[in-house]
Amino acid sequence: MTALTTAPAVPLGTDACALSHLDTVESEAIHIFREVAGEFERPVILFSGGKDSIVMLHLALKAFAPAALPFSLLHVDTGHNFPEVLDHRDRTVARHGLRLHVAHVQDFLDDGRLRERPDGTRNPLQTVPLLDAISTGRYDAVFGGGRRDEEKARAKERVFSLRDEFGAWDPRRQRPELWSLYNGRHAPGEHVRVFPLSNWTELDVWQYIQREGIDLPSIYYSHHREVFARNGMWLAPGDWGGPRDDEHIQLKQVRYRTVGDMSCTGAVESTATSVAEVIDEITASRLTERGATRADDKLSEAAMEDRKKEGYF
């Protein structure tokens, strides 16, 4: 991440028509961070080391610079995360002197609160550790990097998304957010999920990364990697259950558009080694990043919405 300077939510004396699109979505996100700081007592930022959470953290730091970030960070580690991403996560936390709490899916498997899935993927298993961490930390607002262009269930979200005492999401309880007015009221035991990147697209994220000079894990750029084919995706081998006997490892030049559990996150063949080349690829693509590379979203027609109703992001 680059050096940060204080940025007002809306630059005073600036004609809104003169703002670029990136200026507008950045200003909105900064406004959201400051609203949450004013309305809630114990907010936390979900931070995995993936590109959207990196951009979200950059915006949060920018919103309060030169003061310290008034929020801690939370990551739910499936145990099957990409090492490059975890290394970047830890370096970022150390560089900015931040507080990071990690909830481990493996701990819940070890004590019997969760059971491994037959397909080996742990992404759907993140919900219970997440809700446990929210309850233990007494967090009343939880920032997530979800965007409305990722998946149709996420397109139903408001910026402030109310969750009940069980962490469940009910789309019928979504509140209107006219004129960028956000309602953070919640009953004891409830909390609010907050999505500062709601109105960003994948292309916006990458153009902002380019403009701000934000550092990302190398996994997002083209590199040679051992992969194998399963269900139309290139998956990375690992102790999570791949490859099977009939699946053959190949060396491919690939990059990742999104990162999550290794068991369900596919790579795409690519020669893009720079931000500019990635932007060119995204501009030409007709597939969303999750639609093209996330197996857990293909478990059923309403897989994401079902998980969200149970407490997932």
N, C-alpha and C positions, 0 to 999 in steps of 0.2 A: 504494500500500500504506500501511496505517496504521502508527503507531509500534508497535514490538514490545516485548514484555516476556518475561522468562524464564518458560517453562512446563514443569513437570515432566511426564514421560511419563504418569504416573498420579498425580494429586494425593494427597499423603499424608494419611491420615486421612479420605479421602472414601469414602462408601458408593458402590460402583459403580452401585447401583440409582438413585442420585440424579443420575448423570450423564445429560445429554441425549444424543441420538444424535450430534449434531455434536461434543460433547465427547469421545465415545467414539472416533469415527473420527479426530479431530484427535490425541488422545492416542496412538492406534496409529501414525499417520504420524510423529509426533515420535519415538516409540520406535524406529521403523525407521531414521530418519535417524541417530539416536545409535548404534544397533547398527552401521550401516555405518561410521561414523566410527571405531568401536572395532575393527572387524574388517579393514578394508581400508586400503591404503596410498595409492592415488591414485583416489578416487572423482570423478565428474564428473556434473553435472546437465544433462540436455537441456533447453534453454530456447529456445522459439521466439517468445515473446511472446503465445502463445495462452492462453486462460483456464485450462486445466488446468496448463500449465507455470507460469503466474503463481501459482496457488494452491499448487502444489508448492514454488515458491521461497519464498512467504510462510511456509509451514510450516517449511522448512529454516532460514530466518532466525530464526523464533520458537524453534526447537529449540536454537539456540546463543546467542541474545541474552543479555547484551549483547556477547558476544565476536563477532569477525568470522566470517563463513561460511567453514568450512574446505574448501570445494569450489570449483572453478572451474565455468564454464558452457560448454556446447557447443551450437551450432546448425548444422544442415545446411540451407543456403539453396539452394532449387531455382532461384532466379533469377526465379521467377514468384510470389513471395509478395506478399501484400497490403501496400501501403506503410504503411497505418495500423498494422499489426501490427509491422512492422520498426521504425517510429518509436517505438512503445511499448516494444519490446524494448530499444532503445538508451537511452531515457530511464531505464528501470528499472535497467539496468546502471550507468549514470552516477550515479544517485541513491544507490545502495548501495555504490558503489566496488568493483564486482565485476570478475572477470576473465572475458572472453568470447572463446572461440575459434569462428570461423565457418569451416565447410568449405563450399566453393562447388561445386555440381554443374557450373556452367559451366566451371570449371577442368578437370574431367574430360572434358567434351565437347570443349574446345579442344585437349587433347593426345591425344585418341583413345581414352582409356580407357573412355569411354561413348559411345553413339550416341543421338541423339534418337529417340523413339518416333513412329510414324506418327500417333498420335492427339494428339500434342503434350503429353501429361501427363508431368511429371517426378517425381511422387511415387514411382513404383517405382524411379526412378534414385537415390534417396537412400541405398540400402543400401551401395554401394561407397564413396562418400565417408565415410559413417558408420564403416564398418569400418576404413578407412584412418586416420581421425582417432583412433579408439580405439587402434589399433596405434601410431601416431606419438606419441600422448600417454601411452602405456603405462598406460591407465586399467584398473583391475581391477574397478571397480564403476561402472555407468552407470545413473543414475536416469532413469526415464521416467514420463510422466503417464498411462499407459494405465489404463483402468478396465474392470472385468469386464462392465459393462452395455453397453459400446460395440459389441462385435462378438463372435460366438461363439468365434472362435479365441482372442481375448484372455481369454475366460472360462476357458480351460484353464490359464492361467498361475498360477504360484505368486508370492508376493511377491518371493522371491529366485529368479530364473530363470537357470539355468546355461547358458552358451553355450560351444561348443567352440572350438578354436584357429582355426577359420574363421568364427567368429561365428554359427554355425548353431544353431538351436533344435530340440531333440528332445523332444517331449512325454513320451516314455517315460522320460526322465532327470529328470523333475520330482521333487523331494524332498518328503517330508511336512513339514508345518509345524504340528505339534500344539503347543498351548499357547503360540502365538506365539514359538516357538523357531526361529530362522532359521540355516540351514547355509550359510555362505559359503565353504566349502572349494572350491578349484579348482586344477587343475594348471597349470604354467607355460604361458602362451599362451592359456589360457582366461580368461573374465571372467564377471561376474554382472550381469544386468540386474535392477534393483530398482524395484518399483512401489509407492510409498507410498500411492497412491490406489486400490489394488486393490479395497477394499471400499466405495468411494464410488460414488454414482450421479450422473448429471447434475444431478438435483434437489439432492442434497447439496452439490455444488460451488456451485450458485447460492445456496443458503441460507447457505452459509459465506461467500461473497462479500458477501452482504447483512449478515451478522452482523459481519464483520471490516472492512467498509467498504473493500474492495479495489477499486482502480481498474483498469478494463479498457479495451482499445481501443474506440473508438466503433463499430467495425464490428459489435459484438455487440448493438447496440441499433438500433431502427428508424431508417432514414434513406432518403432518395431516392437511387437509384443506377441507372445504365444497366446493363441486363442483356439477355440474349437466351436463348431457350428451346432446350435440347438434351437429348434423352433424358429428358424429364420434369423437368429441373432448370433453375433460373435461374442462368446463368453470367455472370461479368463479362467484358467484352471486353478483349483485350490482344494483345500481340505473340506470344503462345504459340500462336495459331492459331484465334482466334475473334473475330467470327462468320464463318461461311462465307457464300457469296453468297446462299444461300436462307434465311439466318437473319437476323432483323430485330431491331435494338436497340430496346428499350423503356425508358421511365423507370418504375420500380416503387418502391413503399415496401417495403423489405425489411430483414432483419437476417440475421446468420450465426450458426448454432448451433455450428459448428466451423470452424476455418480451417486451410488448408493450401495446396497448390499451386492457383493460380487456375483452372487448366485442369480441375480435377476437384472443386472445392468449390462446391456450390450454395448460393444464398441462399434463404430462405423469406420469403414475404410475411407482413408483421407490422406491427402498430402499437405494439409494446412498446418504450417509450422509457426504462423504468426497470427496476431489478432486480426490484422487486415484480411488475411486469407480465410480465417474462420468466418468473418463477416460475409465475405463473398460466398462461401458455402451455404451459410444460413439463408442468405437472400435468395439463393436459387432453389432451396429445399421447399417441398410442399408438405413435409411431415413434421409434426411437433416433436420436440426432443423426447418426451416420455412416450408418445405413440410409437416412435421408431425404435426405442432402446430399453424400455422397461417392461419386463415380463410380468411383474406383479400387477400391472394395470390391465393385463389381458386375461386374468384369471376368470373374470366374468364381465358382462356388459356394464355392471354397476359396481365393479370391484372397489374403485376409489371411494365412491359415495358410501358404500357399506362400511369401509374402514373409518371414514370420517365420522359416521354416526356412532361408531364405537369409541371414538376419541382420538383417532389419528389426524394428522394434518392434511 
